[in-house]
Amino acid sequence: MKTCRICNELKPADAYRGTRSACRECESARRREWYAAQAVKPHQRPEMKAYYRQWYAANSESVKARAVEWTKANPDKRNAICKENMRRQREKLTDAYVRRMLAQSIGLRSAHIPQPMVAAQRELLKLKRYIRENSV
Amino acid sequence: MKTASELRAELASVFAKLKAGEIKHNEAAELANLAGKMIASAKVQVEYYALRKESPDIAFLKDDEQGRANTPSHHQGHA
């Protein structure tokens, strides 16, 4: 019999892994907690997000300037990236793609398109695609 | 079918039926055509409110909580 250093309960030796001082139950619980904590990556934590937002607000001009510079220096790479992004969005029918499609047809901004309309349009596109691909 | 969410659900069910072979392609195409007309009419309403710089108040698009949350409350900013 041994006392677990975490739950302070007296437990038989087989409740422990080897010569560990914490019982299996407590170790499992601790591991579960640790894994759950790892699910949120450091850069996804609220304090880091706030830091990035603050950093970007302070450095947005230089970031944008660098991006423009890179685009001018690498037009082919830029085109390839844009094409690939568009292809992926079209294939997956992402919110951004459907929203942009609806907005462009009436000359509005994407932000003006309500979400239920996007969802309905996506379903319609899926159906139309299926019909086009499978009709004889 | 009075809302966009109901329309979406209906389209999803048509899609499922079409895949299962319960309805024919031309029948599904007709339904898709009709759904396109409904969405187009909603688009005209959205455009009307946007041109008036007003928050859209469209019953057809108002049933979805998430949709309401994502819909911009005004037309000044661009996310």
Backbone of each chain as ProteinMPNN parsed JSONL, in Angstrom:
{"seq_chain_A": "MKTCRICNELKPADAYRGTRSACRECESARRREWYAAQAVKPHQRPEMKAYYRQWYAANSESVKARAVEWTKANPDKRNAICKENMRRQREKLTDAYVRRMLAQSIGLRSAHIPQPMVAAQRELLKLKRYIRENSV", "coords_chain_A": {"N_chain_A": [[0.844, -1.201, 0.0], [0.403, 2.258, -0.737], [0.666, 5.829, -0.572], [-0.825, 8.102, -2.735], [0.75, 10.892, -4.242], [-0.688, 12.898, -5.324], [-3.563, 12.611, -5.099], [-3.61, 11.869, -2.508], [-4.524, 9.448, -1.5], [-4.668, 6.228, -0.03], [-3.42, 3.532, -1.695], [-3.305, 0.251, -3.315], [-0.229, -1.409, -4.376], [-0.378, -2.161, -7.076], [-1.837, -0.159, -8.234], [-0.184, 1.69, -9.072], [2.229, 2.832, -11.465], [5.076, 1.101, -11.863], [7.613, 2.439, -9.871], [6.437, 4.831, -9.414], [5.227, 7.872, -7.866], [2.723, 8.89, -8.115], [-0.629, 7.773, -8.546], [-2.021, 5.551, -11.091], [-4.482, 6.507, -12.029], [-4.432, 9.254, -11.346], [-2.212, 10.022, -12.816], [-3.113, 9.558, -15.405], [-5.201, 11.378, -15.554], [-3.794, 13.753, -15.322], [-2.259, 13.626, -17.639], [-4.243, 13.715, -19.566], [-5.18, 16.309, -19.178], [-2.888, 17.71, -19.899], [-2.64, 17.063, -22.621], [-4.999, 18.195, -23.577], [-4.45, 20.839, -23.123], [-2.421, 21.205, -24.951], [-3.79, 21.192, -27.289], [-4.548, 23.72, -27.983], [-2.551, 25.765, -29.654], [0.48, 27.622, -28.906], [0.532, 30.039, -30.437], [-2.124, 30.402, -30.849], [-3.276, 31.218, -28.576], [-5.232, 33.516, -26.613], [-3.782, 35.731, -25.521], [-1.509, 35.794, -27.099], [-2.63, 36.222, -29.571], [-3.619, 38.757, -29.223], [-1.241, 40.094, -28.916], [-0.08, 39.729, -31.477], [-1.923, 41.137, -32.998], [-1.57, 43.687, -32.049], [1.102, 44.077, -32.709], [0.908, 43.975, -35.476], [-0.661, 46.191, -35.98], [1.126, 48.188, -35.347], [3.127, 47.749, -37.191], [2.046, 47.541, -39.715], [2.329, 49.037, -42.072], [4.978, 48.656, -42.988], [4.892, 45.927, -43.398], [3.0, 45.694, -45.422], [4.275, 47.13, -47.421], [6.51, 45.535, -47.879], [5.243, 43.282, -48.853], [4.16, 44.243, -51.237], [6.474, 44.869, -52.583], [7.616, 42.313, -52.826], [5.695, 41.119, -54.453], [6.031, 42.58, -56.801], [8.573, 41.823, -57.482], [8.282, 39.11, -57.86], [6.26, 38.222, -59.913], [5.299, 35.96, -61.272], [5.308, 33.897, -59.397], [3.485, 34.911, -57.625], [1.147, 34.98, -59.19], [0.811, 32.254, -59.549], [0.318, 31.406, -56.946], [-2.068, 32.765, -56.384], [-3.748, 31.617, -58.297], [-3.76, 28.973, -57.46], [-4.924, 29.229, -54.935], [-7.454, 30.153, -55.671], [-8.349, 27.98, -57.154], [-8.5, 26.037, -55.168], [-10.42, 27.166, -53.477], [-12.618, 27.228, -55.179], [-13.01, 24.552, -55.645], [-13.602, 23.575, -53.088], [-15.786, 25.054, -52.488], [-15.797, 27.306, -50.701], [-16.838, 29.581, -48.069], [-15.866, 32.147, -48.593], [-15.422, 32.097, -51.351], [-18.013, 31.57, -52.453], [-19.411, 33.711, -51.439], [-18.04, 35.836, -52.608], [-18.605, 35.344, -55.253], [-21.383, 35.732, -55.339], [-21.486, 38.394, -54.55], [-20.038, 39.754, -56.532], [-21.665, 39.454, -58.734], [-23.682, 41.264, -58.328], [-22.383, 43.539, -57.917], [-21.537, 44.265, -55.336], [-19.964, 44.394, -52.042], [-18.275, 41.581, -50.553], [-18.905, 41.356, -47.861], [-21.475, 42.24, -47.678], [-23.17, 40.204, -48.235], [-25.533, 38.065, -46.875], [-25.157, 35.328, -44.554], [-27.048, 33.048, -44.635], [-27.811, 33.117, -47.285], [-25.461, 32.56, -48.596], [-25.055, 29.936, -47.782], [-27.262, 28.657, -48.97], [-26.745, 29.151, -51.671], [-24.358, 27.741, -51.969], [-25.212, 25.106, -51.674], [-26.829, 24.95, -53.886], [-24.96, 25.258, -55.944], [-23.459, 22.948, -55.575], [-25.336, 21.015, -56.244], [-25.862, 21.706, -58.931], [-23.368, 21.267, -60.065], [-23.116, 18.526, -59.703], [-25.178, 17.611, -61.305], [-24.296, 18.509, -63.81], [-21.902, 17.082, -64.09], [-22.77, 14.464, -64.089], [-24.821, 14.109, -65.879], [-26.096, 12.638, -68.862]], "CA_chain_A": [[0.0, 0.0, 0.0], [1.198, 3.474, -0.891], [-0.185, 7.018, -0.677], [-0.583, 8.88, -3.965], [1.153, 12.256, -3.852], [-1.632, 13.883, -5.885], [-4.889, 12.533, -4.465], [-3.392, 11.549, -1.092], [-5.296, 8.269, -1.1], [-3.871, 5.028, 0.17], [-3.826, 2.585, -2.745], [-2.392, -0.901, -3.413], [0.945, -1.186, -5.241], [-0.684, -2.314, -8.511], [-2.504, 1.059, -8.72], [0.898, 2.593, -9.487], [3.085, 2.361, -12.547], [6.433, 0.939, -11.354], [7.876, 3.058, -8.565], [5.933, 6.209, -9.484], [4.58, 8.314, -6.625], [1.315, 9.23, -8.403], [-1.342, 6.578, -8.988], [-2.328, 5.521, -12.534], [-5.649, 7.361, -12.271], [-4.0, 10.647, -11.303], [-1.312, 10.262, -13.951], [-3.936, 9.627, -16.618], [-5.936, 12.652, -15.529], [-2.815, 14.814, -15.582], [-1.885, 13.534, -19.058], [-5.398, 14.209, -20.347], [-5.16, 17.777, -19.059], [-1.753, 18.226, -20.668], [-2.957, 16.956, -24.049], [-6.049, 19.177, -23.869], [-3.799, 22.154, -23.16], [-1.627, 21.281, -26.178], [-4.668, 21.347, -28.449], [-4.476, 25.142, -28.348], [-1.138, 26.076, -29.88], [0.852, 28.897, -28.287], [0.159, 31.206, -31.238], [-3.588, 30.542, -30.892], [-3.771, 31.674, -27.275], [-5.764, 34.887, -26.708], [-2.781, 36.774, -25.248], [-0.628, 35.884, -28.255], [-3.401, 36.833, -30.66], [-3.657, 40.203, -28.93], [0.11, 40.593, -29.19], [0.099, 39.789, -32.935], [-2.775, 42.223, -33.508], [-0.906, 44.946, -31.651], [2.314, 44.173, -33.507], [0.54, 44.29, -36.862], [-1.126, 47.592, -36.014], [2.309, 49.051, -35.287], [4.043, 47.505, -38.315], [1.295, 47.163, -40.919], [2.826, 49.721, -43.27], [6.179, 47.986, -43.507], [4.491, 44.589, -43.876], [2.339, 45.873, -46.725], [5.298, 47.569, -48.383], [7.313, 44.362, -48.213], [4.416, 42.396, -49.683], [4.074, 44.859, -52.574], [7.813, 44.702, -53.165], [7.772, 40.902, -53.192], [4.808, 40.864, -55.594], [6.656, 43.164, -58.005], [9.776, 41.042, -57.811], [7.927, 37.712, -58.193], [4.892, 38.201, -60.446], [4.876, 34.606, -61.654], [5.004, 33.145, -58.17], [2.263, 35.507, -57.087], [0.04, 34.481, -60.014], [0.626, 30.825, -59.281], [-0.305, 31.286, -55.615], [-3.461, 33.216, -56.503], [-4.492, 30.611, -59.067], [-3.917, 27.792, -56.615], [-5.918, 29.57, -53.909], [-8.767, 30.22, -56.311], [-8.733, 26.611, -57.512], [-8.882, 25.354, -53.927], [-11.687, 27.734, -52.996], [-13.674, 26.818, -56.11], [-13.229, 23.127, -55.434], [-14.23, 23.346, -51.781], [-16.916, 25.981, -52.362], [-15.652, 27.965, -49.397], [-17.688, 30.757, -47.834], [-15.276, 33.312, -49.256], [-15.63, 31.965, -52.796], [-19.44, 31.711, -52.771], [-19.765, 35.088, -51.086], [-17.471, 36.718, -53.629], [-19.343, 35.068, -56.482], [-22.681, 36.41, -55.228], [-21.28, 39.839, -54.442], [-19.586, 40.294, -57.824], [-22.752, 39.463, -59.71], [-24.526, 42.446, -58.133], [-21.51, 44.699, -57.719], [-21.429, 44.652, -53.924], [-18.828, 43.796, -51.345], [-18.589, 40.263, -49.994], [-19.465, 41.505, -46.514], [-22.903, 42.57, -47.759], [-23.965, 39.001, -48.515], [-25.869, 37.362, -45.63], [-24.704, 33.939, -44.476], [-28.006, 32.043, -45.134], [-27.796, 33.16, -48.752], [-24.228, 31.869, -48.985], [-25.272, 28.495, -47.567], [-28.2, 28.178, -49.988], [-26.06, 29.193, -52.968], [-23.378, 26.658, -51.991], [-25.954, 23.869, -51.907], [-27.278, 25.002, -55.279], [-23.786, 25.016, -56.797], [-23.128, 21.526, -55.451], [-26.339, 20.277, -57.018], [-25.647, 21.981, -60.355], [-22.133, 20.58, -60.462], [-23.386, 17.086, -59.774], [-26.009, 17.381, -62.496], [-23.449, 18.719, -64.992], [-20.9, 16.016, -64.197], [-23.356, 13.125, -64.215], [-25.88, 13.991, -66.881], [-25.604, 11.948, -70.069]], "C_chain_A": [[0.875, 1.246, 0.0], [0.249, 4.661, -1.033], [0.179, 7.802, -1.941], [-0.273, 10.321, -3.588], [0.188, 13.312, -4.405], [-2.983, 13.825, -5.169], [-4.812, 12.183, -2.981], [-4.223, 10.361, -0.602], [-4.366, 7.072, -0.982], [-4.337, 3.964, -0.828], [-2.846, 1.42, -2.817], [-1.299, -0.642, -4.462], [0.597, -1.301, -6.728], [-1.464, -1.123, -9.086], [-1.469, 2.065, -9.214], [1.681, 1.982, -10.633], [4.508, 2.309, -11.996], [6.59, 1.565, -9.975], [7.367, 4.498, -8.512], [5.197, 6.574, -8.195], [3.136, 8.745, -6.84], [0.618, 7.991, -8.949], [-1.69, 6.692, -10.484], [-3.459, 6.488, -12.876], [-5.235, 8.832, -12.337], [-3.088, 10.982, -12.479], [-2.098, 10.411, -15.252], [-4.653, 10.975, -16.697], [-5.005, 13.804, -15.882], [-2.425, 14.833, -17.079], [-3.004, 14.069, -19.951], [-5.408, 15.733, -20.357], [-4.076, 18.365, -19.948], [-2.053, 18.194, -22.17], [-4.003, 17.99, -24.454], [-5.429, 20.571, -23.995], [-2.997, 22.316, -24.451], [-2.477, 21.495, -27.422], [-4.69, 22.802, -28.922], [-2.998, 25.493, -28.45], [-0.793, 27.443, -29.273], [0.406, 30.123, -29.088], [-1.343, 31.409, -31.331], [-4.157, 31.07, -29.583], [-4.189, 33.133, -27.36], [-4.701, 35.966, -26.492], [-1.82, 36.944, -26.423], [-1.339, 36.534, -29.431], [-3.437, 38.344, -30.474], [-2.304, 40.824, -29.259], [0.33, 40.75, -30.689], [-0.687, 40.96, -33.531], [-2.103, 43.57, -33.247], [0.341, 45.169, -32.514], [1.981, 44.582, -34.936], [0.079, 45.74, -36.986], [0.069, 48.537, -36.062], [3.174, 48.918, -36.542], [3.341, 47.241, -39.643], [1.869, 47.794, -42.184], [4.037, 49.005, -43.864], [5.848, 46.6, -44.053], [3.881, 44.704, -45.271], [3.362, 46.251, -47.791], [6.152, 46.388, -48.832], [6.549, 43.422, -49.141], [4.327, 42.935, -51.113], [5.393, 44.664, -53.314], [8.003, 43.266, -53.68], [6.925, 40.584, -54.429], [5.427, 41.391, -56.884], [7.856, 42.33, -58.45], [9.433, 39.634, -58.29], [6.514, 37.596, -58.785], [4.392, 36.793, -60.788], [4.474, 33.773, -60.435], [3.664, 33.617, -57.606], [1.041, 34.991, -57.847], [-0.26, 33.024, -59.7], [-0.083, 30.625, -57.94], [-1.778, 31.662, -55.693], [-4.3, 32.164, -57.221], [-4.771, 29.385, -58.221], [-4.977, 28.05, -55.527], [-7.326, 29.567, -54.49], [-9.277, 28.819, -56.648], [-9.25, 25.857, -56.282], [-10.241, 25.847, -53.418], [-12.86, 27.269, -53.859], [-14.039, 25.349, -55.863], [-14.003, 22.864, -54.147], [-15.507, 24.152, -51.588], [-16.889, 26.663, -50.99], [-16.603, 29.155, -49.301], [-17.182, 31.945, -48.64], [-15.56, 33.282, -50.755], [-17.086, 32.231, -53.179], [-19.89, 33.15, -52.535], [-19.283, 36.061, -52.176], [-18.239, 36.585, -54.946], [-20.687, 35.812, -56.479], [-22.51, 37.927, -55.261], [-20.904, 40.443, -55.791], [-20.736, 40.404, -58.821], [-23.676, 40.664, -59.524], [-23.689, 43.673, -57.785], [-21.441, 45.189, -56.277], [-20.151, 44.076, -53.325], [-19.267, 42.471, -50.74], [-19.297, 40.368, -48.649], [-20.964, 41.809, -46.54], [-23.787, 41.338, -47.92], [-24.253, 38.24, -47.223], [-25.522, 35.87, -45.695], [-25.736, 32.916, -44.979], [-28.028, 31.971, -46.66], [-26.574, 32.416, -49.286], [-24.445, 30.358, -48.885], [-26.192, 27.924, -48.638], [-27.523, 28.118, -51.356], [-25.055, 28.044, -53.086], [-24.07, 25.326, -52.32], [-26.409, 23.796, -53.361], [-26.114, 24.692, -56.231], [-23.397, 23.543, -56.784], [-24.05, 20.688, -56.342], [-26.101, 20.457, -58.513], [-24.409, 21.254, -60.874], [-22.391, 19.092, -60.662], [-24.183, 16.769, -61.034], [-25.146, 17.476, -63.761], [-22.48, 17.541, -65.199], [-21.509, 14.641, -64.483], [-24.471, 13.007, -65.238], [-25.295, 13.418, -68.176], [-25.691, 12.877, -71.274]], "O_chain_A": [[1.929, 1.295, 0.635], [-0.853, 4.512, -1.56], [1.345, 8.119, -2.177], [-0.936, 10.905, -2.731], [0.238, 14.475, -4.005], [-3.488, 14.841, -4.693], [-5.825, 12.196, -2.281], [-4.578, 10.286, 0.575], [-3.407, 6.93, -1.739], [-5.495, 3.548, -0.81], [-1.686, 1.565, -2.43], [-1.437, 0.232, -5.319], [1.203, -0.621, -7.557], [-1.724, -1.079, -10.289], [-1.811, 3.14, -9.706], [1.781, 0.761, -10.751], [5.091, 3.35, -11.692], [5.833, 1.28, -9.047], [7.804, 5.289, -7.675], [4.625, 5.716, -7.523], [2.398, 8.946, -5.876], [1.206, 7.24, -9.728], [-1.656, 7.779, -11.061], [-3.403, 7.195, -13.882], [-5.625, 9.562, -13.249], [-3.17, 12.062, -13.063], [-1.797, 11.267, -16.084], [-4.705, 11.617, -17.746], [-5.367, 14.709, -16.634], [-2.282, 15.892, -17.69], [-2.766, 14.765, -20.938], [-5.614, 16.364, -21.394], [-4.284, 19.356, -20.647], [-1.77, 19.147, -22.897], [-3.917, 18.587, -25.527], [-5.82, 21.37, -24.846], [-2.896, 23.419, -24.988], [-1.981, 21.915, -28.468], [-4.832, 23.076, -30.114], [-2.284, 25.514, -27.447], [-1.657, 28.31, -29.143], [-0.04, 31.118, -28.517], [-1.807, 32.439, -31.821], [-5.354, 31.338, -29.478], [-3.578, 33.911, -28.092], [-4.701, 36.989, -27.178], [-1.369, 38.05, -26.722], [-0.74, 37.294, -30.192], [-3.305, 39.109, -31.429], [-2.225, 41.925, -29.804], [0.859, 41.767, -31.138], [-0.215, 41.669, -34.42], [-2.075, 44.455, -34.101], [0.606, 46.276, -32.983], [2.662, 45.415, -35.535], [0.386, 46.424, -37.962], [0.028, 49.565, -36.738], [3.874, 49.859, -36.916], [3.966, 46.771, -40.593], [1.893, 47.165, -43.242], [4.115, 48.778, -45.071], [6.438, 46.149, -45.035], [4.196, 43.929, -46.174], [3.317, 45.755, -48.917], [6.477, 46.256, -50.012], [7.108, 42.849, -50.076], [4.41, 42.175, -52.078], [5.422, 44.34, -54.501], [8.476, 43.037, -54.794], [7.37, 39.878, -55.333], [5.361, 40.741, -57.927], [8.108, 42.161, -59.643], [10.2, 39.028, -59.04], [5.661, 36.929, -58.201], [3.214, 36.481, -60.615], [3.469, 33.061, -60.435], [2.834, 32.819, -57.172], [0.035, 34.615, -57.246], [-1.416, 32.614, -59.6], [-0.97, 29.781, -57.816], [-2.634, 30.971, -55.141], [-5.419, 31.858, -56.809], [-5.867, 28.825, -58.253], [-5.814, 27.192, -55.246], [-8.264, 29.048, -53.885], [-10.452, 28.503, -56.461], [-10.261, 25.156, -56.327], [-11.088, 25.063, -52.99], [-13.94, 26.959, -53.355], [-15.21, 24.968, -55.873], [-14.927, 22.051, -54.11], [-16.231, 23.942, -50.615], [-17.853, 26.591, -50.227], [-17.101, 29.663, -50.306], [-17.956, 32.655, -49.283], [-15.894, 34.303, -51.355], [-17.369, 33.004, -54.094], [-20.644, 33.724, -53.321], [-20.004, 36.966, -52.598], [-18.485, 37.566, -55.648], [-21.075, 36.433, -57.469], [-23.276, 38.644, -55.905], [-21.391, 41.514, -56.154], [-20.78, 41.321, -59.641], [-24.381, 41.047, -60.457], [-24.224, 44.714, -57.406], [-21.302, 46.386, -56.028], [-19.377, 43.383, -53.985], [-20.444, 42.254, -50.452], [-20.179, 39.568, -48.338], [-21.645, 41.65, -45.527], [-25.005, 41.415, -47.762], [-23.321, 37.812, -46.542], [-25.589, 35.246, -46.754], [-25.351, 31.988, -45.69], [-28.236, 30.908, -47.245], [-26.65, 31.728, -50.304], [-24.069, 29.602, -49.781], [-25.942, 26.837, -49.159], [-27.703, 27.158, -52.105], [-24.907, 27.445, -54.151], [-23.582, 24.535, -53.128], [-26.383, 22.735, -53.985], [-26.275, 23.952, -57.201], [-23.054, 22.961, -57.813], [-23.616, 19.798, -57.074], [-26.133, 19.49, -59.274], [-24.408, 20.703, -61.974], [-21.953, 18.486, -61.64], [-23.906, 15.796, -61.735], [-25.249, 16.643, -64.662], [-22.271, 17.073, -66.319], [-20.852, 13.765, -65.047], [-25.011, 11.92, -65.444], [-24.146, 13.685, -68.527], [-25.326, 12.485, -72.383]]}, "seq_chain_B": "MKTASELRAELASVFAKLKAGEIKHNEAAELANLAGKMIASAKVQVEYYALRKESPDIAFLKDDEQGRANTPSHHQGHA", "coords_chain_B": {"N_chain_B": [[-41.609, 26.392, -48.081], [-39.993, 28.954, -46.882], [-37.777, 30.3, -46.122], [-34.203, 30.989, -46.453], [-32.683, 29.053, -45.222], [-34.404, 26.894, -45.166], [-34.625, 26.5, -47.855], [-32.011, 25.741, -48.429], [-31.907, 23.324, -47.009], [-33.802, 21.903, -48.434], [-32.596, 21.775, -50.946], [-30.393, 20.249, -50.279], [-31.662, 17.882, -49.696], [-32.724, 17.249, -52.185], [-30.38, 16.839, -53.563], [-29.403, 14.58, -52.24], [-31.392, 12.742, -52.881], [-31.108, 12.671, -55.629], [-28.579, 11.566, -55.875], [-29.113, 9.093, -54.836], [-30.663, 8.099, -56.782], [-33.359, 8.459, -56.75], [-34.724, 10.522, -57.876], [-34.974, 12.026, -61.162], [-32.437, 13.374, -63.391], [-33.27, 15.572, -64.941], [-35.414, 16.467, -63.523], [-34.256, 17.248, -61.11], [-32.685, 19.258, -62.148], [-34.602, 21.109, -62.868], [-35.587, 21.844, -60.362], [-33.277, 22.95, -59.306], [-33.015, 25.106, -60.968], [-35.256, 26.593, -60.256], [-34.586, 27.146, -57.591], [-32.403, 28.745, -58.047], [-33.66, 30.993, -59.1], [-35.033, 31.893, -56.855], [-32.921, 32.586, -55.149], [-31.793, 34.554, -56.696], [-33.756, 36.508, -56.595], [-33.645, 37.18, -53.92], [-31.138, 38.249, -53.906], [-31.515, 40.587, -55.336], [-32.998, 42.018, -53.487], [-31.102, 42.276, -51.432], [-29.25, 43.863, -52.742], [-30.755, 46.145, -53.119], [-31.072, 47.105, -50.455], [-28.404, 47.533, -49.863], [-27.712, 49.537, -51.655], [-29.249, 51.589, -50.675], [-27.9, 52.015, -48.431], [-28.646, 50.726, -46.054], [-29.364, 48.539, -43.295], [-29.882, 45.165, -44.12], [-33.22, 43.993, -44.164], [-34.633, 41.385, -44.48], [-36.99, 38.98, -44.713], [-36.718, 36.436, -45.778], [-34.054, 35.864, -45.45], [-33.606, 35.776, -42.769], [-33.715, 33.76, -40.854], [-31.679, 32.337, -39.704], [-29.588, 31.974, -36.977], [-26.794, 32.001, -36.893], [-26.321, 33.101, -39.313], [-27.365, 35.614, -38.969], [-25.581, 36.569, -37.152], [-23.323, 36.722, -38.699], [-24.009, 38.51, -40.604], [-23.387, 41.755, -41.771], [-23.999, 44.618, -39.744], [-24.209, 47.099, -40.727], [-23.42, 48.975, -43.703], [-20.987, 50.177, -43.918], [-18.345, 49.346, -43.255], [-15.824, 46.962, -44.343], [-15.282, 43.649, -43.998]], "CA_chain_B": [[-40.225, 26.847, -48.088], [-40.094, 30.402, -46.786], [-36.503, 30.926, -45.742], [-33.01, 30.492, -47.15], [-32.254, 27.8, -44.575], [-35.3, 25.833, -45.646], [-34.231, 26.267, -49.256], [-30.765, 24.978, -48.374], [-32.245, 21.959, -46.586], [-34.52, 21.281, -49.557], [-31.6, 21.476, -51.983], [-29.582, 19.123, -49.789], [-32.454, 16.654, -49.822], [-32.791, 16.953, -53.621], [-29.051, 16.304, -53.907], [-29.336, 13.212, -51.708], [-32.311, 11.903, -53.675], [-30.513, 12.518, -56.962], [-27.472, 10.613, -55.735], [-29.679, 7.764, -54.582], [-31.411, 7.688, -57.972], [-34.806, 8.534, -56.497], [-35.299, 11.475, -58.841], [-34.218, 12.084, -62.417], [-31.569, 14.542, -63.547], [-33.992, 16.751, -65.439], [-36.271, 16.934, -62.427], [-33.348, 17.959, -60.195], [-32.257, 20.484, -62.833], [-35.718, 22.065, -62.766], [-35.603, 22.338, -58.98], [-32.1, 23.814, -59.163], [-33.343, 26.327, -61.7], [-36.198, 27.333, -59.413], [-33.829, 27.647, -56.434], [-31.598, 29.858, -58.566], [-34.552, 32.162, -59.223], [-35.316, 32.384, -55.5], [-31.708, 33.241, -54.66], [-31.611, 35.777, -57.482], [-34.676, 37.542, -56.108], [-33.101, 37.632, -52.634], [-29.973, 39.081, -54.244], [-32.025, 41.914, -55.716], [-33.366, 42.687, -52.236], [-29.852, 42.632, -50.751], [-28.683, 44.977, -53.497], [-31.598, 47.313, -52.83], [-30.717, 47.629, -49.131], [-27.017, 48.013, -49.902], [-27.692, 50.815, -52.361], [-29.843, 52.581, -49.77], [-27.01, 52.032, -47.259], [-29.44, 50.318, -44.897], [-29.153, 47.166, -42.87], [-30.916, 44.367, -44.79], [-34.304, 43.479, -43.339], [-35.265, 40.488, -45.448], [-37.521, 37.827, -43.973], [-36.193, 35.21, -46.395], [-32.672, 35.618, -45.017], [-33.488, 36.109, -41.343], [-34.057, 32.659, -39.954], [-30.495, 31.648, -39.213], [-28.883, 32.729, -35.925], [-25.407, 32.19, -37.302], [-26.346, 34.024, -40.432], [-27.574, 36.961, -38.451], [-24.338, 36.995, -36.508], [-22.328, 37.024, -39.727], [-24.459, 39.569, -41.497], [-22.944, 43.053, -41.261], [-25.108, 45.408, -39.249], [-24.289, 48.293, -41.569], [-22.661, 48.782, -44.935], [-19.844, 51.081, -43.974], [-17.057, 48.651, -43.21], [-15.646, 45.748, -45.133], [-14.491, 42.716, -43.194]], "C_chain_B": [[-40.193, 28.378, -48.085], [-38.784, 31.086, -46.45], [-35.341, 30.283, -46.49], [-32.53, 29.176, -46.531], [-33.106, 26.628, -45.029], [-34.957, 25.48, -47.092], [-32.969, 25.407, -49.309], [-31.053, 23.516, -48.028], [-32.926, 21.202, -47.726], [-33.536, 20.88, -50.653], [-30.729, 20.284, -51.575], [-30.349, 17.817, -49.958], [-32.588, 16.25, -51.299], [-31.482, 16.291, -54.069], [-28.941, 14.843, -53.471], [-30.2, 12.269, -52.54], [-31.726, 11.634, -55.061], [-29.389, 11.484, -56.927], [-27.995, 9.187, -55.571], [-30.486, 7.253, -55.775], [-32.913, 7.744, -57.783], [-35.497, 9.545, -57.407], [-34.394, 11.557, -60.075], [-33.421, 13.381, -62.497], [-32.343, 15.775, -63.994], [-34.913, 17.343, -64.379], [-35.437, 17.765, -61.438], [-32.897, 19.281, -60.816], [-33.346, 21.546, -62.754], [-35.765, 22.689, -61.376], [-34.433, 23.295, -58.74], [-32.343, 25.165, -59.831], [-34.258, 27.218, -60.854], [-35.472, 27.943, -58.209], [-32.958, 28.832, -56.845], [-32.411, 31.128, -58.67], [-34.821, 32.769, -57.849], [-34.116, 33.145, -54.945], [-31.502, 34.558, -55.409], [-32.536, 36.877, -56.981], [-34.211, 38.079, -54.753], [-31.909, 38.563, -52.864], [-30.406, 40.502, -54.604], [-32.386, 42.698, -54.462], [-32.122, 43.159, -51.486], [-29.229, 43.859, -51.424], [-29.441, 46.266, -53.201], [-31.202, 47.95, -51.491], [-29.303, 48.2, -49.129], [-26.94, 49.375, -50.583], [-28.28, 51.941, -51.51], [-29.01, 52.767, -48.508], [-27.793, 51.732, -45.972], [-29.089, 48.878, -44.543], [-30.252, 46.3, -43.487], [-31.947, 43.809, -43.828], [-35.145, 42.581, -44.245], [-35.692, 39.212, -44.731], [-36.914, 36.514, -44.485], [-34.805, 34.847, -45.868], [-32.499, 35.752, -43.508], [-33.643, 34.964, -40.371], [-32.871, 32.059, -39.232], [-29.745, 32.502, -38.193], [-27.457, 33.038, -36.338], [-25.333, 33.214, -38.427], [-26.498, 35.447, -39.961], [-26.303, 37.498, -37.838], [-23.315, 37.409, -37.557], [-22.731, 38.16, -40.652], [-24.009, 40.908, -40.941], [-24.138, 43.903, -40.847], [-25.261, 46.709, -40.036], [-23.373, 48.082, -42.769], [-21.453, 49.671, -45.036], [-18.52, 50.326, -44.086], [-17.02, 47.433, -44.099], [-14.739, 44.814, -44.368], [-13.422, 42.085, -44.04]], "O_chain_B": [[-40.342, 29.018, -49.125], [-38.69, 32.313, -46.488], [-35.463, 29.205, -47.072], [-32.031, 28.297, -47.233], [-32.61, 25.522, -45.249], [-34.995, 24.317, -47.492], [-32.861, 24.479, -50.111], [-30.526, 22.597, -48.654], [-32.662, 20.021, -47.951], [-33.627, 19.789, -51.217], [-30.378, 19.436, -52.395], [-29.779, 16.785, -50.313], [-32.57, 15.063, -51.627], [-31.477, 15.33, -54.838], [-28.46, 13.988, -54.215], [-29.796, 11.151, -52.861], [-31.831, 10.529, -55.594], [-29.262, 10.647, -57.821], [-27.421, 8.224, -56.08], [-30.94, 6.109, -55.778], [-33.662, 7.152, -58.559], [-36.694, 9.441, -57.675], [-33.216, 11.205, -60.029], [-33.688, 14.345, -61.78], [-32.114, 16.879, -63.5], [-35.158, 18.549, -64.343], [-35.856, 18.834, -60.994], [-32.746, 20.288, -60.124], [-33.059, 22.732, -62.592], [-35.955, 23.897, -61.228], [-34.576, 24.313, -58.063], [-31.936, 26.213, -59.331], [-34.056, 28.428, -60.754], [-35.706, 29.097, -57.849], [-32.796, 29.793, -56.092], [-31.92, 32.215, -58.366], [-34.837, 33.99, -57.688], [-34.267, 34.21, -54.347], [-31.086, 35.555, -54.819], [-32.152, 38.046, -56.944], [-34.355, 39.267, -54.464], [-31.698, 39.526, -52.126], [-29.76, 41.481, -54.232], [-32.118, 43.897, -54.374], [-32.076, 44.277, -50.973], [-28.745, 44.77, -50.754], [-28.847, 47.334, -53.051], [-31.021, 49.164, -51.398], [-29.03, 49.213, -48.484], [-26.199, 50.257, -50.147], [-27.863, 53.095, -51.612], [-29.353, 53.56, -47.632], [-27.619, 52.395, -44.949], [-28.591, 48.112, -45.368], [-31.429, 46.648, -43.397], [-31.601, 43.223, -42.803], [-36.218, 42.967, -44.71], [-34.862, 38.466, -44.212], [-36.636, 35.602, -43.706], [-34.428, 33.676, -45.841], [-31.373, 35.833, -43.018], [-33.698, 35.191, -39.162], [-33.043, 31.345, -38.245], [-29.319, 33.615, -38.5], [-26.965, 34.154, -36.171], [-24.436, 34.054, -38.49], [-25.858, 36.366, -40.472], [-25.97, 38.676, -37.961], [-22.532, 38.332, -37.337], [-21.907, 38.704, -41.388], [-24.222, 41.183, -39.76], [-25.168, 43.907, -41.521], [-26.318, 47.339, -40.01], [-22.633, 47.1, -42.823], [-20.941, 49.899, -46.132], [-17.683, 50.65, -44.928], [-18.053, 46.936, -44.549], [-13.576, 45.128, -44.112], [-12.647, 41.266, -43.546]]}, "name": "protein", "num_of_chains": 2, "seq": "MKTCRICNELKPADAYRGTRSACRECESARRREWYAAQAVKPHQRPEMKAYYRQWYAANSESVKARAVEWTKANPDKRNAICKENMRRQREKLTDAYVRRMLAQSIGLRSAHIPQPMVAAQRELLKLKRYIRENSVMKTASELRAELASVFAKLKAGEIKHNEAAELANLAGKMIASAKVQVEYYALRKESPDIAFLKDDEQGRANTPSHHQGHA"}
